[in-house]
Amino acid sequence: MLYGKVWVKGVAVSFLSFIFSWLALEGVSSLLLHWKQNGYRSTTDYTAKAGNAEPLKNSLVLIRNDTLGIVRPAPGPYEVSYAITQSDKRNTNRAQSEKQVSITYHIDSLSRRITPFDNRRAVGKYALFLGCSFTYGESVPDTSTMPYYFGKATGFRPYNYGVSGYSPAHMIALQQSVNMRKEIVEKDGIAIYTYIEDHLARVAPSTKWIYNSNGYWPYVNPKTVRVEGTYADKHPVNLQLIKGMYKSNIVNLFNINFPRRYSTEQYEQFVTIVKKSAQLYRSQFGNDNFYVVVFPAYPMAPELRQLFQRAQLKVIDYSTLFSWKTTFDHMHPNGDAYKRVAEKLADDLPLTSM
């Protein structure tokens, strides 16, 4: 009995010590987060104009598809202002300077970003672009996106189906819900999916993406490789655990995100989903002209590359082509980077045989 009481006492002391230590770390982390956020702040202010549509506060007007867990921009022009504020740490008064730039996005009646095109240069073929903000052209004008420069260089009419935040899982959700063949005039052409490393986290999906989306994320059935509802629908308990996890100052200070490394199974699932997108494209358009383009500065893991080769997917690797500067939001490439990739693609693809 004596040893039993000592054991219980030891456990209680250890438990209380852990709680107090955790609370202390949470407090310190809170102070560090506050200091970090005040030291540098970058914000993006949005104002939207889309005909009679009612804009969401501080956001583009979005069309939701709750069955598939995806959103698309509503038709209309949007004026987006990027306001970047940075503190001058050398000044004891913490003076701040601000630079504001406005970009206008134009969205057509089918929720695609409009890509200006000179009809006099048309060769009667299409170039279908799939992907995320790198395809969409976040923070650059309509005449500075990768689809724009590709159309200008080749005469292929570009169709921009990119949406900020998308992944290959979103791509197959979109392809399940939209018959793109009926939305494109030209008979022959190509499809280009732009790969960046963060797509792995979006397909996994990572805890950060699930938290930021509040579970409004396409759930891919691993057996059928079809999108069947949202992550919130399929994993409500996991969603609550993830939301609780990100209430921790420690987690937010160190930007903790899972998975930290990808397993072979996750790589295989990623390639399977991209291959499904290629198959959906082929079933709608009747050709195999589906290309995966690895964007500069995003090297593909050797194991993932081998899986793409095994799946017989056409991969064009530009990961080491050049380094690029960011645009006003400090996250995305500038127009010059998009132009160089598009013009390189125009040179490398066997366009005359399509």
N, C-alpha and C positions, 0 to 999 in steps of 0.2 A: 504493500500500500504506500509505503514511504516513497519508493522509487516511482510509483505511479503518479503521485502528486508532483514530484519534481519534474517528471516528463510533461505533465499537463501545464505546469507553470512555465517550463521552457518554451513550449509551443505557443502559449499565450503571449509571452514576452517577445518572441520572434515575430509573431503576427502583428503585434502592436508596433514594433520597431519598423516592420515593412510598411505599415500604413502611414506612419509619421514620415518616413523617408520618402515615400511616394508623394505625399502631400507637399512636402518641402520641395521636391523636384518639380512638381506641377507649378508651384508658386514661382520658382526661379525661371522655369520655362515660359511662364506667362509674361514675366518682366522682359525676358529676352525677345520674345515674339513682338511685344509692344515696341521695344527699341528698334528691332529690325524693320518693322512696318513703317515706323516714323522716319527711319533713315533713308528709305527709298520707297516711293510709291508711284506706281504706274496704273492709270485707270483709263478705261475706254468708255466714252459717253455716246450713247446711240440716240438718234432721233430718226423716226421712220415716216415715210409718206407712201402710202400704197392705195391710192384711189379712195374708196369708201371704207377700206379695212381699218379696224381699230388697232393701233399699234400697242404691243405689250410694253410696259414700262422698262426703259433702259435696254431694249432689245429689238431685234428685227421681228417683224410679224411672221409667225411660224404656223404651219399647218401640221397637226399631229395625226399620226396613225397609231392609235392605241393598241390595235391588234398586233402590230409588228414592233412597236417601241421605237419608231423613228419619227423625225420631224423634217420638214422641208420648208424653205422660204416661200411666203405667199407672193403672188405676182405684184409687181410695182417697183418704182424707184425708191431707194433708201439712201439717205444722206447719213453717213456714219462719221462721227468725230472722234479722233483719237487724241486724248489729252494726256500728256506725259509730264509728270511733276517730279522733280528731283531736288533734294535738299543739298545745300552747299555746306558740307561738314566743316569747311575751313572757317565758316562764319559763325561766331558765337550766338548770333541772333537766329541762326538756322534759316537764313533767307532761302527762298525757293524760286526756281525758274520753271516756266511752263511753256511747252510747245504744243500747239494744237493744229492738227491736219484733218481736213474733211475729205472723205472718199465717197463717191456715189456708186452704189451697186444697182444694176437693173436686172430684174427677174421677169422672165416671160410667163405666159399663161399656163405653162406646164411645169412651173417651179424650177426652171433651169436658169442659171446665170447667163444673161445675154452676152454673146461674144460678137463684137462687130466684125463684119466680113465683107470684103470687096467682091461682089458677084462677078465682076469682070475677070477675076482670077480663078473662078471656080472650074474644077476639072470633073465635076459630077460625082464626087465621092465624099463620104462622111468620115469624120474622126470623132469617135465617141470617147469622152473622158470620164473616168470613174475615180472616186477617191474622196479625200478629206479637204481641209482648208488649203492644202498645197495645190490641189486641183482647182478648187473654187477660186483661189486667188485672194485670200484674206488680206486686207489692208493695202491692196493695189487696185488701180482703176481697171475698168473693163478692157482697156487697150494695153494692159501690162500683164495679163495672165498667160500661163503656159498654153492653153487652148488657142488664145488669140495669136500668139507668135507662131504656133504650129500651122494654123490656117493660113497665115500670111506667107509663110515659107513654102507651103506645099500646094495650096489651092484646094485642099480637102476642107470641106465645110465643118467647122468645129461645133460640137454639142457638149456643153459643160454640165454634167450631172453631179459634180462634186458638191459636197455639203460639209461645212465646218464641223469637226468632231466625228466624222464618219470613219468606219473601219470596213474590212471585207464582210463582216457580219451585217453591217448596215447595207452594204452593196447588194447582197443576195436578198435582203428584205425588200429593197427597192425594186430589184428585178422580179421578185415574186409578185409585187403589186402593180407594176407598170409594164406594159408591152411597149418597149422602146422602139421596136420595129415600126409600129404605127405612128410614132412621133418623129420619125426621121424620113425625109423625102428621098434621099439618095439610096440606090440599091446596094452598092458595094462600098466597102471601106474598112476601117480598123477600130479596135477598142484599146484604150490605154488605161491601165490602173497604175497610179503612182504610189509606190511603197515608201513609207518611212518607218523607222524602228518602233515608234510609239504605237503602231497598229497592232503589235504583238500584245501590248498591255490592254488594248481595247477589245481584242478578241478573247483574251484569257477568261473573263475580264478582270482587270486589277481592282483592288479595293478602292483606289482613288477615283477611278472612273465611275464605279458604282455609287460611291458616295456623292460625287459631284452631280450625277444624273438622277439621284434619288431612286435608283433602280429602274428608271425608264430607259431600258437598254435592251436591244434585241437578244432573245434567248434562242440559241441554235441547238436544235435536237442533234446530239452527236451521232445518232443512228441514221436519221433521214437527211441530215444536213439541210434542214429547212428551219426557217425562223418560225417559232411557235410561241407567240406571246412575249412578255417582257421578263427581265430578271426579277423584278419585284413580284410578279405573279408566280414564278416558279420557285423562288427562294426567299420568301418573306422573312424567315428567321435570320438567315444570313444577312439580309439587308439591315435589320435592326441591330445586329451585332456590329456591322461595319459602321453604322451611324453612331453607335455608342463609342466605338474605337476613336473616331475623329473628334470626339468631344475633349479628348486628352490634349493638353498643351504640349506634352512631351512628344506625342505622335506628330503633331503639326509642326513643332519646332524642327524636328529632324526629318520631316517630310517622309515619314514611314509609309511604305506602299508594298503590297503583296500582289503577285509573287515578286520576289527579289531576283530570282533567276528562273529561266524557263526550262521545263523538262522536255525530253524527246516527245512525249505524248502531246504537250502543248504546241510544239513545233509542227507535229503531224496534223493536229487539228487545224492549225492556221493554214497550212498548205491545202488541206482538204477543202476548207471554206473558199479559198481563192480559186481552186480548181472548179468548185461548184459554180462560182461566178462565171468562169470561162465557159462552162457547160451551158449555163442559162443563156449566155450571150450567143453561143453557137446554135442553140435550139431556136432562138428568135431570128437570128440574122443569117444562118446557114453557111457560115464560114468559120475558120479557125484563126482569124487574125486578131487574137487577144494577146496583148503584151503586158508584162509586168516591168515597170520602169523603176529602178532603185534610184531615189533622188540623191544628189551629191551630199556628202557629209553624213550619210546614214548607211554604214557598211552592214552587210548581211552576214549573220553568223555562218561559219562554214557548214555546220550541221543543217541549218535551214536551207542553205544554198543547194546542198546535196539532195534534200527532200524535194525541192522545186525541180531539179533535174530529173529525179526519179518519176515525178508526176508529169514529166514532159510538157512543162509550162515554159513559154518563151520569156526569158528574163534578160533584160538589158540593164547592165550594172554600171551606173554613173556615180557610184558612191565616192570614188576617188577623182572624179573629173575636175573639181575645183571646190574651193571653200566659198561661202557666200555671206553677204552682209544682210542684216535683218532690216525690216521696214519699221514703221512707226510704232508697232505694238511690241517690238523686241522679241518676237517669236517666229515670224514667218519670213521667207525669202523676199528680196526686193525684185523689181521688174527685170533687172539685168540678169539675175540668176534664172528666172523663168525663160527669158529669151534665149540664153545660152543652151539650156536643156532642150527647148523646143527646136532650135536650129540644128543641134546635134542629132536629135531624133530624126529630123527631116533628112539628114545626110545618111544616117545609119539604117533606117528601115527600108525594106525592098518595096517601095511604094509603086513602082512601075508595074510590078507583077500582080498587084491587087486589083 
